[in-house]
């Protein structure tokens, strides 16, 4: 069974986010109290280019198995929801994840890690972005938008609702 193992947020534009006992997802906005919440882009580099596009990166999800492999703690590389038992990277764009009793997020694409991840720990970027015959492989989690708000806590079950057609995720 897939579950939430940690939830994190940060009111400032910090690389890491503090793990907390609960986060509240706000429909169409993201995590209440998180610097990246909003209907339009909130990541500083994207805001500098154009602040008007919709925010497709409202909630960042990451699989705990990657954190285990890298020797990292939940929230350390900026995710809001850490899951276990769910291969997030293999899911389709448009997959809906039901988190706990009420919250629903829809996957929009892959996280495209930037140099900040390397600043956090030398060599980390190479461990989450690599090359294969098929092209660049990104393992730093997935991004989503909030379709239905609600509280999310460690221990909550994650239920998957797949879209009708599979669309491979691309960086957003």
C-alpha positions as a Python dict, from the first residue, in 0.01 Angstrom:
ca = {
    (1, 'X'): (0, 0, 0),
    (2, 'X'): (127, 347, -88),
    (3, 'X'): (138, 604, 186),
    (4, 'X'): (257, 947, 289),
    (5, 'X'): (560, 922, 517),
    (6, 'X'): (628, 1294, 565),
    (7, 'X'): (493, 1639, 479),
    (8, 'X'): (699, 1958, 461),
    (9, 'X'): (669, 2329, 390),
    (10, 'X'): (865, 2652, 405),
    (11, 'X'): (731, 3006, 413),
    (12, 'X'): (1055, 3131, 257),
    (13, 'X'): (1226, 3041, -68),
    (14, 'X'): (1460, 2798, 104),
    (15, 'X'): (1599, 2488, -63),
    (16, 'X'): (1498, 2253, 220),
    (17, 'X'): (1156, 2249, 383),
    (18, 'X'): (1078, 2168, 746),
    (19, 'X'): (888, 1846, 812),
    (20, 'X'): (565, 1914, 997),
    (21, 'X'): (283, 1701, 1139),
    (22, 'X'): (31, 1820, 879),
    (23, 'X'): (0, 2037, 569),
    (24, 'X'): (-316, 2184, 426),
    (25, 'X'): (-355, 2179, 48),
    (26, 'X'): (-553, 2467, -98),
    (27, 'X'): (-746, 2408, -421),
    (28, 'X'): (-569, 2568, -718),
    (29, 'X'): (-294, 2714, -499),
    (30, 'X'): (-76, 2454, -327),
    (31, 'X'): (45, 2414, 30),
    (32, 'X'): (-88, 2670, 274),
    (33, 'X'): (204, 2869, 417),
    (34, 'X'): (454, 2749, 154),
    (35, 'X'): (647, 3002, -56),
    (36, 'X'): (559, 2815, -376),
    (37, 'X'): (181, 2832, -324),
    (38, 'X'): (-13, 3038, -574),
    (39, 'X'): (-215, 3024, -894),
    (40, 'X'): (74, 3164, -1100),
    (41, 'X'): (443, 3067, -1101),
    (42, 'X'): (626, 3124, -770),
    (43, 'X'): (972, 2980, -833),
    (44, 'X'): (1200, 3283, -833),
    (45, 'X'): (1386, 3204, -1157),
    (46, 'X'): (1057, 3158, -1342),
    (47, 'X'): (899, 3471, -1192),
    (48, 'X'): (1194, 3676, -1321),
    (49, 'X'): (1124, 3553, -1674),
    (50, 'X'): (744, 3578, -1662),
    (51, 'X'): (521, 3577, -1353),
    (52, 'X'): (195, 3521, -1543),
    (53, 'X'): (194, 3149, -1640),
    (54, 'X'): (-9, 2907, -1429),
    (55, 'X'): (173, 2741, -1142),
    (56, 'X'): (216, 2378, -1246),
    (57, 'X'): (452, 2324, -950),
    (58, 'X'): (215, 2381, -656),
    (59, 'X'): (302, 2058, -473),
    (60, 'X'): (630, 1864, -508),
    (61, 'X'): (610, 1491, -435),
    (62, 'X'): (910, 1263, -388),
    (63, 'X'): (947, 892, -318),
    (64, 'X'): (1113, 808, 14),
    (65, 'X'): (1304, 527, -153),
    (66, 'X'): (1520, 791, -326),
    (67, 'X'): (1588, 966, 4),
    (68, 'X'): (1689, 631, 154),
    (69, 'X'): (1929, 570, -135),
    (70, 'X'): (2083, 917, -102),
    (71, 'X'): (2096, 925, 279),
    (72, 'X'): (1866, 1230, 299),
    (73, 'X'): (1579, 1324, 528),
    (74, 'X'): (1225, 1416, 418),
    (75, 'X'): (1199, 1778, 305),
    (76, 'X'): (1573, 1810, 263),
    (77, 'X'): (1556, 1855, -114),
    (78, 'X'): (1244, 2068, -108),
    (79, 'X'): (955, 1828, -147),
    (80, 'X'): (618, 1889, 18),
    (81, 'X'): (494, 1529, 25),
    (82, 'X'): (719, 1226, 70),
    (83, 'X'): (560, 894, -29),
    (84, 'X'): (659, 530, 10),
    (85, 'X'): (556, 233, -202),
    (86, 'X'): (467, 439, -510),
    (87, 'X'): (680, 471, -825),
    (88, 'X'): (594, 835, -887),
    (89, 'X'): (831, 867, -1183),
    (90, 'X'): (647, 598, -1383),
    (91, 'X'): (308, 767, -1362),
    (92, 'X'): (139, 962, -1640),
    (93, 'X'): (78, 1334, -1666),
    (94, 'X'): (-279, 1378, -1544),
    (95, 'X'): (-260, 1103, -1282),
    (96, 'X'): (-462, 1201, -979),
    (97, 'X'): (-332, 1113, -636),
    (98, 'X'): (-583, 1104, -352),
    (99, 'X'): (-392, 1195, -36),
    (100, 'X'): (-573, 1105, 282),
    (101, 'X'): (-948, 1162, 313),
    (102, 'X'): (-1002, 1469, 95),
    (103, 'X'): (-700, 1610, -89),
    (104, 'X'): (-646, 1537, -458),
    (105, 'X'): (-347, 1648, -665),
    (106, 'X'): (-295, 1604, -1038),
    (107, 'X'): (53, 1533, -1170),
    (108, 'X'): (184, 1791, -1417),
    (109, 'X'): (540, 1670, -1480),
    (110, 'X'): (887, 1602, -1349),
    (111, 'X'): (1087, 1824, -1121),
    (112, 'X'): (1384, 1963, -1310),
    (113, 'X'): (1647, 2012, -1039),
    (114, 'X'): (1873, 2313, -1062),
    (115, 'X'): (2220, 2393, -932),
    (116, 'X'): (2080, 2453, -583),
    (117, 'X'): (2067, 2076, -538),
    (118, 'X'): (2443, 2061, -601),
    (119, 'X'): (2496, 2347, -356),
    (120, 'X'): (2309, 2143, -96),
    (121, 'X'): (2550, 1850, -131),
    (122, 'X'): (2836, 1798, -376),
    (123, 'X'): (2758, 1524, -627),
    (124, 'X'): (2384, 1522, -557),
    (125, 'X'): (2281, 1660, -897),
    (126, 'X'): (2453, 1370, -1074),
    (127, 'X'): (2260, 1126, -855),
    (128, 'X'): (1919, 1269, -946),
    (129, 'X'): (1982, 1360, -1312),
    (130, 'X'): (2155, 1121, -1547),
    (131, 'X'): (2179, 1012, -1907),
    (132, 'X'): (2059, 691, -2063),
    (133, 'X'): (2014, 585, -2426),
    (134, 'X'): (1659, 721, -2408),
    (135, 'X'): (1787, 1065, -2300),
    (136, 'X'): (1802, 1258, -1975),
    (137, 'X'): (1659, 1079, -1670),
    (138, 'X'): (1528, 1293, -1386),
    (139, 'X'): (1466, 1127, -1048),
    (140, 'X'): (1401, 1429, -823),
    (141, 'X'): (1027, 1378, -794),
    (142, 'X'): (713, 1502, -961),
    (143, 'X'): (515, 1824, -956),
    (144, 'X'): (140, 1866, -925),
    (145, 'X'): (-152, 2103, -889),
    (146, 'X'): (-420, 2083, -620),
    (147, 'X'): (-761, 1981, -755),
    (148, 'X'): (-923, 1942, -414),
    (149, 'X'): (-788, 2079, -91),
    (150, 'X'): (-758, 1907, 242),
    (151, 'X'): (-517, 1810, 515),
    (152, 'X'): (-234, 1564, 447),
    (153, 'X'): (-45, 1387, 725),
    (154, 'X'): (217, 1116, 759),
    (155, 'X'): (42, 779, 753),
    (156, 'X'): (-224, 888, 504),
    (157, 'X'): (-296, 638, 228),
    (158, 'X'): (-223, 742, -131),
    (159, 'X'): (-475, 622, -388),
    (160, 'X'): (-393, 642, -760),
    (161, 'X'): (-645, 742, -1025),
    (162, 'X'): (-487, 695, -1368),
    (163, 'X'): (-598, 900, -1670),
    (164, 'X'): (-751, 725, -1973),
    (165, 'X'): (-438, 767, -2185),
    (166, 'X'): (-77, 748, -2070),
    (167, 'X'): (129, 1062, -2135),
    (168, 'X'): (496, 1044, -2028),
    (169, 'X'): (600, 1316, -1787),
    (170, 'X'): (833, 1592, -1902),
    (171, 'X'): (1002, 1857, -1685),
    (172, 'X'): (779, 2144, -1575),
}
